[in-house]
Amino acid sequence: QSVLTQPPSASGTPGQRVTISCSGSSSNIGSNTVNWYQQLPGTAPKLLIYRNNQRPSGVPDRFSGSKSGTSASLAISGLQSEDEADYYCATWDDSLNGWVFGGGTKLTVL
Amino acid sequence: EVQLVESGGGLVKPGGSLRLSCAASGFTFSSYTVIWVRQAPGKGLEWVSSISSSSSYIYYADSVKGRFTISRDNAKNSLFLQMNSLRAEDTAVYYCARELDTMTAFDYWGQGTLVTVSS
């Protein structure tokens, strides 16, 4: 059972916009910034969004993040086949004194 | 180019020990917090441990506290994870990663090393 809650799966067709939610509590998302990671099959995770809504250089602006209260979300617009991957949210938890991840969302491009 | 390369994984019996290493290059290793994250087969990501740039701050997940020890050698640009009293549930790919800035995000990751705990 992960500290952060994500839907196990999401899907969309090419060109569509999809969102993935991440729900936490006051000790984690409510107090700290949220990051999102993309993990393509068989590869290491890659930083997609940091500090709620910042994109590292090289990440397309089709990817955006937001946070409100104890929840965060990742939006992917103009969905492409190469976006098919697992997506994880993560943040620091002040009560656990450690990093926590969501359980991951498997995105399928139909 | 920033690179993190893990090594030391393998097959070990329950109760055994293993030491993982992570060789860093392409950046000033001594200036960054580095961490270990693991991923059990077919499962999600789990943070294991973090160590600050000068080793002043060290954190562990409850699941490994008292069994795993994180350390670093800034002179050799290396990160380590000493794993003792290994259990079947420690079976996972172990990744090392760099923390972008204090308590921000992990911006560079290694390719991972597989640890299998089985009799």
Interface residues (C-beta under 8 A of the other chain):
Chain A: S2 N32 T33 N35 Y37 Q39 A44 P45 K46 L47 Y50 R51 P56 D86 Y88 A90 W92 L96 N97 G98 W99 V100 F101 G102 G103 G104
Chain B: I35 V37 G44 L45 E46 W47 S50 Y59 Y60 A61 D62 Y95 L100 M103 T104 A105 F106 D107 W109 G110 Q111 G112
